[in-house]
Every structure is written in structure tokens, then in C-alpha cells.
Amino acid sequence: MMITLLILLAAVGILVWGFVRARPYGRLGLLAWLQSVILMVPWLLFFGLFAMGVYLNLAGVLILVVLSTGGYIWLGRQLRTLGGHAQMAQQKLAMNQTLSPTNEAMAESGVPEGQTDQSQSDSSGVQPAKPVAPTDKPAFTPIPAEDLTTIEGIFGIDTFFRTETTAYQSGAFFRGNLRGQPAETVEQLTARLEDRLGERYRLFLIEGPERKPVVVVLPSSDDPQLATTPQKVLAGVLAIATVITSLETGGILQGFDFFQNFGRWGDALPVALGVVAVLTAHELGHRWQAQRHQIKLSWPFFFPALQLGSFGAFTRFESLLPNRSVLFDVAFAGPAMGGLVSLVLLLLGLVISHPGSYFQIPAEFFQGSVLVGSLARIVLGNALQADIVDVHPLTIIGWLGLVITALNIMPAGQLDGGRIVQAIYGRRVASRATIVTLILLALVSLVNPLALYWAALILFLQRGLERPCLDDLSEPDDA
């Protein structure tokens, strides 16, 4: 009951925090926040009533879910409509700011405002950005007209044949036809851009709304920022908290509460060290591949958990990724390394387990996992016929590590699994996988309240996909 109440308080706290974050964005931000709220309302009601002794049956839960889904879809339509209007206004503002020197020149030459000469059209059929009525107080700095003209000059029929330019916020979209291979095209266009404008801009080749290649150019000031000192302090605090919760996990597995028996820290320490070792291996895997590809990573932000020691960690990219192969390598290396260490610890623990080992667990424990159960039957054999099985602590540590790894490879948002799906299948599939994962977590939370916490964690902190790679079209190889 206490855990359920704590989860509810955490969920409400996240909602309040989300509201504070959304307010500066006006109605657009509040609608997006309401979408998150309406997804969580059924589960907050379910567990809130459950904490008060009122249990909703399956029919009641399904009704809440249907109503919540309908509200979510309705809000989504309102959000898209409002976002479309905002995008059009911002696009008009960007065009006006970008082309204001041209308007001034036309005025000086005696050409009436709004009247243009047909000879100014590009003979190749390319549509230039059109001037619009001025708008005051821009919320961003658009690309200067001379820079935009220079950028348009990098395209050609051998790489990317530009047909339309759209200034938007501080960058620009270039629609057209991709003539070469994505990787080679990005390399050539980037080289031309750097040769003419230095390091002031970044070029991305992505899939557009019509599922056609689109080039996006953004100022280098929009690059991922390095972690600030407060963020590093937060990462350190979370790391210390994770060590403490790992000690509590060691105590729980041995039948005592570490917070009420600090003197028994020595008994809880081996399990805590095992959990920390798995987490360390996971992070080293990420950094090994990041260093190999010359990618900067932030400090890991661990998620402490009393039952497992930690739910893993969130690590932010502090560099632009050149392609999806690099995204896959960095994302995959963490769970691969952590999972491998966990598997080795599990196997070693099973091998050295014997009657009289430190931990005694029910035989049903090995029936909850195909992997753990199969390995236990191979190694322990007839020992599983007993109601209680004696196992070495490394068995428990390995199992905890596998659970932590499994949580982190769920295909959602910026979890390792979400990044892996994005790298292999692209952003469209990754977005759908995130929604499916959240729905499944919501259903699982009917049985296990911790799933609600994990769903809220993803929903508010990690549901967004990783930013596109410079070459976001080339897929990783089959390896």
C-alpha cells in the first residue's frame, strides 16, 4: 500500500512538473501536457481508488481506457491544428526576416511592394521563398538572406536537386530529389557547406512528411549542449542514491531493511556491489562505442529503485550522430555489455551453488523466465525438484542484472531499446513502438504497480525520440 501511495505521489509530482514546463509555450504546450495527463488519468484513478480500498473491475478499467484514448485522439487533432497554424505563422515570419533585404532593395529600385518581375523566377523551376507581411518580435533568428542564397548554391543535379526552399524558425527545409546515395550526398553537401560558410551550419538528410528525402540546415548553435554543472551535480546525487538503494536491495533479499539496520551494511554490500558492477559494465559499453565513433556522452543519470537497486540510467548524446549505424552501435553496446556480465554472473552463481548456499529461494522462481529456468535445469538438475533451492548470491545478482537490462531494451523513446529500434527501422516505426510499449506497460500495471512508475518515467522523461542523425536515411548493415 505504501509503495502504491508513493507511486501516486511521484506521478502527480511529475504531472505538476510537466505543467510548469508547458506553461511558457502557451496553449500549444498546455494541450501537449493535457495529452500526457489524459493518458495517466485511468491509472491514477485505478490505483488511487485501490489505495482507498475501492477496486475497479476489468470492465470499469476498459471504460476508462476507452474514454482516455478518445480524449487523447481529440486533443491530438486540436494540437495538430494549432501546431499547423503556429508553424505557418513562424514560417511567414522567417521568410519575411530572411527576405527583408530583398524587399528593401526592391523598394529602393522603385518596384512596388508585392509586385515582382517574372524574370526573377529560377529558370530551373525551383520555387524561391516568398516575401510576406512583416511580423514584430521574432522568437528566433532566421538564416540571413545571403547565407540562405549561399546554402542554396551547394545543391546540384549530381547530389540533391532542390525544388523548394522553406525558411522555418532558425533553419531551413530544402525539398527536392535525391540523386545520389544518402551517405555520399551528405558528405559532399556538408563539405560544400563547410567550404563556403565554415562551421556555422549543420546539414541533415532526413525523411520528410511525404516520406521523401528532405535536407534540413540548422545553425551550429542548435548542436547538443554539454552538461551543465547543476546537471552533473544531479547525476552525482542520483549515483549515490543508486548505491544506497542497491544496499537496500541487498537487505531485502536477505530479509531485513537496510534503512533500519545500517549496522548490517556488510551483509548487503556484496549484492550492492554486484548491481553496481552490472550498471558500470552497461555504461562502459556505451562509452566504448562512443569513443570509437568520437561521440560525446553526458554523465549517466541513474534511476534508483528499492527493489532492483536501479532501473538503469539515462545518458544523453552531446554530439551530433553521423548516421544510424553509430546510433545502433552506441545504444546496443550498453545492454550487450551489461547483459553479458549479468549472464556470466548468473552462470557462475548456478555452477558454484550447493546445498547450504547463502540464499534459499522457491523452485517456482526459476519458472518465471525461460532463460533462467533453462540454465538452472541444465546446471542444477535434480536440485530443482525440491521446494526450496539453495543458490549462491551471484545467481541473484545475475538475475537482477538481466532484469535491469531487459527494462532498458524496451522499445520506447530514448531508452536503449527505443534507440536501437530507431537506428534499425527509422523514426516512424520507433514512434509507434513507443506508443505500443506505453500501452502494454499500462496494462501490466494492473498486476504490478511498478509498471505505472516505469510508464510515467518514459512518458515524461524519455518518450521523445533521439534527434535525427546527419544522415538519417542510410540504414545500418545486416551485421
Secondary structure, 3 states (H helix, E strand, C coil): CHHHHHHHHHHHHHHHHHHHHHHHHHHHHHHHHHHHHHHHHHHHHHHHHHHCCCCCCHHHHHHHHHHHHHHHHHHHHHHHHHHHHHHHHHHHHHHHHHHHHHHHHHHHCCCCCCCCCHHHCCCCCCECCCCCCCCCCCCCCCCCHHHHHHHHCCCECCCEEEEEEEEECCEEEEEEEECCCHHHHHHHHHHHHHHHHCCCEEEEEEECCCCCEEEEEEEHHHCCCCCCHHHHHHHHHHHHHHHHHHHHHHHHHCCCCHHHCHHHHHHHHHHHHHHHHHHHHHHHHHHHHHHHCCCCECCCEEEEECCCEEEEEECCECCCCCEHHHHHHHHHHHHHHHHHHHHHHHHHHHHCCCCCCCEEEEHHHHHCCHHHHHHHHHHHHHHHHCCEEEECHHHHHHHHHHHHHHHHCCCCCCCHHHHHHHHHHCHHHHHHHHHHHHHHHHHHCCCCCHHHHHHHHHHHHHCCCCCCCCECCCCCCCC
